[in-house]
Amino acid sequence: MNIQTGRKLVSIIAVLAMGLFSPSATQAGCVQSDLDGTWYAYAATMMRCKVDVNSSGSIVSSKSSCSIRDETGRFSMDVGGGNLGISNACLIKGKMRICDARCVEFQIELGRLVRDKTMLLLEGYFAVEPDVTITLLGVKK
């Protein structure tokens, strides 16, 4: 699968998932500690991450990693930290550093935590390629 096909698939998944994450599917009353735990985030077939978030929203780099697949193959990358913040309305913003020989920041522009607080949807971009958005679907372990 090439990158453009992967991006199209991600867009389709995002549109389908938006029904789950619409305002009527969420409730007010989220707190920062709702993000505490291990999350498995997926962007179609091109990116998978295990992200450990502590109760203050910091990403624990020693317990987090990503696997990325592109036209050249599959490779693992470290997560070099970051943070996630959540509003009372369950909206998420933040950033995550993904590293191999150097770190690149993944900026999360908008995310939402669902009512049962076990799934989230994140929309963001890599700082080196801000015109290309990526949607991640996350499931709490």
Phi, psi and chi 1 to 4 in degrees:
 res  aa     phi    psi   chi1   chi2   chi3   chi4
   1 MET       -  130.3  174.4 -176.1  -55.8      -
   2 ASN   -85.5  172.3   64.8   34.1      -      -
   3 ILE   -62.6  -41.5  -71.2  177.9      -      -
   4 GLN   -65.5  -39.6  -73.0 -169.3  -32.0      -
   5 THR   -64.0  -41.4  -57.0      -      -      -
   6 GLY   -61.9  -41.1      -      -      -      -
   7 ARG   -66.1  -38.9  -71.5  179.8 -177.6  152.1
   8 LYS   -63.4  -42.3  -72.5  177.7 -173.7  175.1
   9 LEU   -63.6  -40.8 -175.0   56.2      -      -
  10 VAL   -61.5  -42.5  168.2      -      -      -
  11 SER   -62.2  -41.3  -63.4      -      -      -
  12 ILE   -64.0  -45.2  -68.9  167.5      -      -
  13 ILE   -61.4  -40.1  -70.0  170.3      -      -
  14 ALA   -62.5  -43.4      -      -      -      -
  15 VAL   -63.1  -43.4  168.8      -      -      -
  16 LEU   -65.8  -38.6  -66.0  173.7      -      -
  17 ALA   -74.1  -22.6      -      -      -      -
  18 MET   -59.1  -28.4  -71.9  -49.3  -90.0      -
  19 GLY   -61.0  -39.1      -      -      -      -
  20 LEU   -68.2  -28.7  -72.8  174.4      -      -
  21 PHE  -109.8   15.8  -62.6   92.3      -      -
  22 SER   -68.9  160.2   66.4      -      -      -
  23 PRO   -54.3  -32.9  -27.6   35.2      -      -
  24 SER   -71.1  -19.0   63.1      -      -      -
  25 ALA   -90.9   -3.6      -      -      -      -
  26 THR  -115.7  171.6   62.1      -      -      -
  27 GLN  -135.5  155.1   63.6 -177.6   10.6      -
  28 ALA   -71.7  162.6      -      -      -      -
  29 GLY   109.2   17.6      -      -      -      -
  30 CYS   -77.7  148.7  -73.5      -      -      -
  31 VAL  -129.5  161.9  -66.2      -      -      -
  32 GLN   -54.7  -38.4 -172.5   63.3   49.4      -
  33 SER   -68.5  -11.0   61.0      -      -      -
  34 ASP   -64.6  -22.3  -69.8  -26.6      -      -
  35 LEU   -87.6   -7.6  -65.3  176.0      -      -
  36 ASP   -62.0  129.0 -174.8   20.6      -      -
  37 GLY   132.7 -170.1      -      -      -      -
  38 THR  -100.7  127.1  -58.7      -      -      -
  39 TRP  -115.7  138.7  -67.5   87.8      -      -
  40 TYR  -108.7  114.3  -69.5   89.9      -      -
  41 ALA  -111.9  137.6      -      -      -      -
  42 TYR  -128.9  139.1  -53.8   90.9      -      -
  43 ALA  -122.4   86.2      -      -      -      -
  44 ALA    48.3 -130.4      -      -      -      -
  45 THR  -100.1    1.4   59.7      -      -      -
  46 MET   -96.5  -17.2   59.8 -171.4 -118.8      -
  47 MET  -152.6  131.9 -175.9  172.0  162.0      -
  48 ARG  -134.1  134.1  -72.1 -170.7  -95.4  170.1
  49 CYS  -133.9  144.2  -65.0      -      -      -
  50 LYS  -107.4  117.8  174.2 -174.0  173.1 -170.0
  51 VAL  -125.4  120.8  179.9      -      -      -
  52 ASP   -99.3  123.0 -169.7   84.4      -      -
  53 VAL  -115.9  131.9 -179.0      -      -      -
  54 ASN   -88.0  177.2   67.9   21.6      -      -
  55 SER   -66.3  -18.4   59.9      -      -      -
  56 SER   -92.6   -1.6   66.1      -      -      -
  57 GLY    98.6   -3.5      -      -      -      -
  58 SER   -76.0  139.7  -66.2      -      -      -
  59 ILE   -84.9  126.3  -65.5  172.8      -      -
  60 VAL   -86.4  104.9 -178.2      -      -      -
  61 SER   -65.1  -32.8   57.3      -      -      -
  62 SER   -68.9  -15.4   62.7      -      -      -
  63 LYS  -115.3   12.2  -62.8 -179.7  179.3  178.7
  64 SER  -126.0  148.9  -56.8      -      -      -
  65 SER  -161.9  164.2   62.6      -      -      -
  66 CYS  -133.7  152.7  -72.8      -      -      -
  67 SER  -124.9  127.6  174.2      -      -      -
  68 ILE  -122.5  138.3  -62.4  175.7      -      -
  69 ARG  -123.1  130.4 -179.1 -174.9  -58.4  -94.6
  70 ASP  -139.1 -164.9   64.9   12.4      -      -
  71 GLU   -66.8  -15.1   64.8  -84.5    0.5      -
  72 THR   -94.3   -7.5   63.3      -      -      -
  73 GLY   130.4 -162.2      -      -      -      -
  74 ARG  -114.6  137.3 -178.6  176.7  174.1 -179.0
  75 PHE  -147.2  154.2   49.1   97.4      -      -
  76 SER   -97.0  148.4  -64.6      -      -      -
  77 MET  -136.3  151.4  -61.4 -177.3   84.5      -
  78 ASP   -84.2  155.5  -65.2  -33.9      -      -
  79 VAL  -103.3  116.5  174.7      -      -      -
  80 GLY   -92.4   30.3      -      -      -      -
  81 GLY   101.5 -167.3      -      -      -      -
  82 GLY   136.2 -171.1      -      -      -      -
  83 ASN  -155.5  152.6   64.8  -41.4      -      -
  84 LEU  -126.3  135.5  -62.0  176.2      -      -
  85 GLY  -119.7  149.2      -      -      -      -
  86 ILE  -132.5  140.2 -169.8  165.6      -      -
  87 SER   -91.3  169.7   72.5      -      -      -
  88 ASN   -59.6  -26.9 -173.4   47.7      -      -
  89 ALA   -87.6   11.5      -      -      -      -
  90 CYS    71.1   22.0  -57.9      -      -      -
  91 LEU   -89.1  138.6  -61.3  176.1      -      -
  92 ILE  -116.6  138.0  -58.8  167.8      -      -
  93 LYS  -139.5  156.8  -72.0 -169.1  176.9 -170.1
  94 GLY   163.7 -160.4      -      -      -      -
  95 LYS  -153.2  157.1   59.7 -174.8  172.2 -176.3
  96 MET  -142.4  133.7  179.3  170.4   65.9      -
  97 ARG   -96.1  125.3  -75.2 -179.6  -61.2  -76.2
  98 ILE  -112.7  128.3  -61.1 -178.9      -      -
  99 CYS  -128.1  141.3  -49.9      -      -      -
 100 ASP  -127.6 -105.3   54.5    3.7      -      -
 101 ALA   -72.0  -26.8      -      -      -      -
 102 ARG  -142.0  163.7   64.7 -176.5 -180.0   93.3
 103 CYS   -98.2  142.6  -67.5      -      -      -
 104 VAL  -125.2  135.5  177.0      -      -      -
 105 GLU   -85.8  130.4 -169.7  169.5  -80.1      -
 106 PHE  -100.7  112.8 -178.3   73.7      -      -
 107 GLN   -92.0  123.0 -176.5   68.7   40.2      -
 108 ILE   -94.2  109.1  -61.2  160.0      -      -
 109 GLU   -78.5  -39.6  -70.7 -172.8  -56.9      -
 110 LEU  -156.3  136.1 -179.7   62.5      -      -
 111 GLY  -145.6  167.5      -      -      -      -
 112 ARG  -146.9  137.5 -174.9  175.6  -68.5  -84.7
 113 LEU   -98.1  133.0 -173.7   64.2      -      -
 114 VAL   -78.0  169.5  -63.1      -      -      -
 115 ARG   -52.8  -45.5 -178.9  177.4  -53.2  179.8
 116 ASP   -81.3   -1.2   69.2    0.4      -      -
 117 LYS    62.4   30.1  -59.8  177.2 -178.4  177.7
 118 THR  -116.7   -2.9   62.6      -      -      -
 119 MET  -137.6  147.8  -70.0  178.8   61.7      -
 120 LEU  -143.3  158.1   51.8   77.9      -      -
 121 LEU  -125.6  127.0 -174.7   67.5      -      -
 122 LEU  -121.7  136.0  -57.3  172.9      -      -
 123 GLU  -118.8  125.6 -179.9   81.1   21.0      -
 124 GLY  -160.8 -168.6      -      -      -      -
 125 TYR  -153.4  157.4   59.5   89.7      -      -
 126 PHE   -82.4  137.7  -74.7  102.8      -      -
 127 ALA   -58.3  -29.5      -      -      -      -
 128 VAL   -78.3  -12.4  -64.6      -      -      -
 129 GLU  -143.1   66.4 -159.4  172.0    8.2      -
 130 PRO   -67.4  -15.5   23.8  -32.2      -      -
 131 ASP   -82.2   -8.5  -66.0  -26.5      -      -
 132 VAL  -109.7  111.5  178.7      -      -      -
 133 THR   -92.3  150.3   59.5      -      -      -
 134 ILE  -127.6  136.1  -62.3  173.0      -      -
 135 THR  -107.8  126.3  -57.3      -      -      -
 136 LEU  -112.0  133.2  -65.8  170.0      -      -
 137 LEU  -102.5  123.4  175.8   61.9      -      -
 138 GLY  -114.4  141.8      -      -      -      -
 139 VAL  -125.7  132.2  178.8      -      -      -
 140 LYS   -82.5  134.7 -166.2  171.4 -168.1  176.9
 141 LYS   -74.3      -  178.4 -179.8  176.5 -175.4
